[in-house]
């Protein structure tokens, strides 16, 4: 995975999360979980991607209750890091 592809995939995730946060019907619990994902994604940079690989997947699976489609995107992003 090169830097451009990494940046595009991360930007896509951030856009999806921003869209979900704009939903007026979002609960406080959902908002908190999405904000937590934003914090985790903030730790992911191209330079340290191999050091943090797996953190996002484990957190999504073990801790967070996210919409399936977003959880799937996050896990795929994490697994595709090389």
Secondary structure by P-SEA (a helix, b strand, c coil): ccaaaaaaaaaaaaaaaaaaaacccccaaaaaaaaaaaaaaaaccccccccccaaaaaaaaccccccaaaaaaaaaaaaacc
